[in-house]
Amino acid sequence: MDLNTLIDKIAGDLGDKKKWREYRARAARMPAPYRDATLALERYLLNVGGVGRSDVLVAMVSDLADLFEQAAADGTPIRSVVGDDPVEFAEDFVRNYAEGQWMNKERARLTQLSWHEAR
């Protein structure tokens, strides 16, 4: 095992950590209502989204930041972005990142099991 692989196993992917910090800095620079919406959705997605892969998680929140940065730049109201139901918006949003959801990984693992009838 090379040194970089060992470091990644111990400390996690340092590139993803850097991207996470960049995302958080972007969110912090947004105007208050867009920042608040981004951070509220981030919290929901982290707690409920079930994304277990750091690369997918970082891509997801980066895309979220892109969406709200553009909305802020265009002056698009937050309700025009998320609609009437922010939970529905978040659930639809996270579906785009299904490959990183631990639930899908576990579903695949369960369906791949060899099922044997007990005799």
C-alpha positions as CSV (number, residue, x, y, z in Angstrom):
1,M,0.0,0.0,0.0
2,D,1.5,3.4,-1.0
3,L,1.6,6.4,1.3
4,N,-1.3,8.2,-0.3
5,T,-3.6,5.2,0.0
6,L,-2.7,4.9,3.6
7,I,-3.3,8.6,4.3
8,D,-6.7,8.4,2.5
9,K,-7.7,5.4,4.6
10,I,-6.7,7.1,7.9
11,A,-7.7,10.7,7.2
12,G,-10.2,10.4,4.3
13,D,-9.8,11.8,0.8
14,L,-8.0,15.1,1.3
15,G,-9.2,16.4,-2.1
16,D,-12.8,15.9,-1.0
17,K,-12.1,17.7,2.3
18,K,-10.7,20.6,0.3
19,K,-13.7,20.7,-2.0
20,W,-16.0,20.6,1.1
21,R,-14.2,23.6,2.6
22,E,-14.5,25.4,-0.8
23,Y,-18.3,24.7,-0.9
24,R,-18.7,26.0,2.7
25,A,-16.8,29.2,1.8
26,R,-19.1,29.7,-1.3
27,A,-22.2,29.2,0.9
28,A,-20.9,31.7,3.4
29,R,-20.5,34.4,0.7
30,M,-24.1,34.1,-0.5
31,P,-26.6,36.7,0.5
32,A,-28.4,35.8,3.8
33,P,-31.6,34.2,2.5
34,Y,-29.8,32.1,-0.2
35,R,-27.1,31.1,2.3
36,D,-29.7,30.1,4.9
37,A,-31.6,28.1,2.3
38,T,-28.5,26.4,1.1
39,L,-27.4,25.5,4.7
40,A,-30.9,24.3,5.6
41,L,-31.0,22.0,2.6
42,E,-27.5,20.8,3.3
43,R,-28.4,19.9,6.8
44,Y,-31.5,18.0,5.6
45,L,-29.6,16.2,2.8
46,L,-26.8,15.2,5.2
47,N,-29.2,13.8,7.8
48,V,-31.8,12.3,5.6
49,G,-30.2,11.9,2.1
50,G,-28.3,8.7,2.9
51,V,-25.3,9.7,0.8
52,G,-22.3,7.7,2.1
53,R,-19.7,8.4,-0.5
54,S,-17.7,11.6,0.1
55,D,-17.1,12.3,-3.6
56,V,-20.9,12.1,-4.3
57,L,-21.7,14.2,-1.2
58,V,-19.2,16.9,-2.3
59,A,-20.7,16.9,-5.8
60,M,-24.2,17.2,-4.4
61,V,-23.5,20.2,-2.2
62,S,-21.4,21.9,-4.9
63,D,-24.4,21.5,-7.3
64,L,-26.6,22.9,-4.5
65,A,-24.3,25.9,-4.2
66,D,-24.3,26.4,-8.0
67,L,-28.1,26.5,-8.0
68,F,-28.4,29.0,-5.2
69,E,-25.5,31.2,-6.4
70,Q,-27.2,31.4,-9.8
71,A,-30.6,32.2,-8.2
72,A,-29.0,34.9,-6.1
73,A,-27.2,36.4,-9.1
74,D,-30.5,36.4,-11.1
75,G,-32.6,37.6,-8.2
76,T,-34.8,34.5,-8.4
77,P,-36.8,34.1,-5.2
78,I,-36.0,31.1,-3.2
79,R,-39.6,29.8,-3.4
80,S,-39.3,29.9,-7.2
81,V,-36.3,27.5,-6.8
82,V,-37.6,25.1,-4.1
83,G,-41.3,25.4,-4.8
84,D,-44.1,25.2,-2.2
85,D,-42.6,22.1,-0.5
86,P,-38.9,22.3,0.4
87,V,-38.9,18.6,1.6
88,E,-40.2,17.5,-1.8
89,F,-37.5,19.6,-3.5
90,A,-34.8,18.1,-1.3
91,E,-36.0,14.5,-1.9
92,D,-36.1,15.1,-5.7
93,F,-32.7,16.8,-5.5
94,V,-31.0,13.9,-3.6
95,R,-32.5,11.3,-6.1
96,N,-30.0,12.7,-8.6
97,Y,-27.2,11.3,-6.5
98,A,-28.5,7.8,-6.0
99,E,-25.2,6.1,-6.8
100,G,-23.8,7.5,-3.5
101,Q,-26.7,6.5,-1.3
102,W,-25.9,3.8,1.2
103,M,-29.5,2.6,1.0
104,N,-29.1,1.7,-2.7
105,K,-25.9,-0.1,-2.0
106,E,-27.6,-2.1,0.7
107,R,-30.5,-2.9,-1.6
108,A,-28.2,-4.2,-4.2
109,R,-26.2,-6.2,-1.7
110,L,-29.4,-7.8,-0.4
111,T,-30.7,-8.7,-3.9
112,Q,-27.4,-10.2,-4.8
113,L,-27.4,-12.7,-1.9
114,S,-27.8,-16.3,-2.8
115,W,-31.0,-17.4,-1.2
116,H,-31.2,-21.0,-0.2
117,E,-34.3,-22.7,1.0
118,A,-34.0,-24.2,4.4
119,R,-34.6,-28.0,4.3
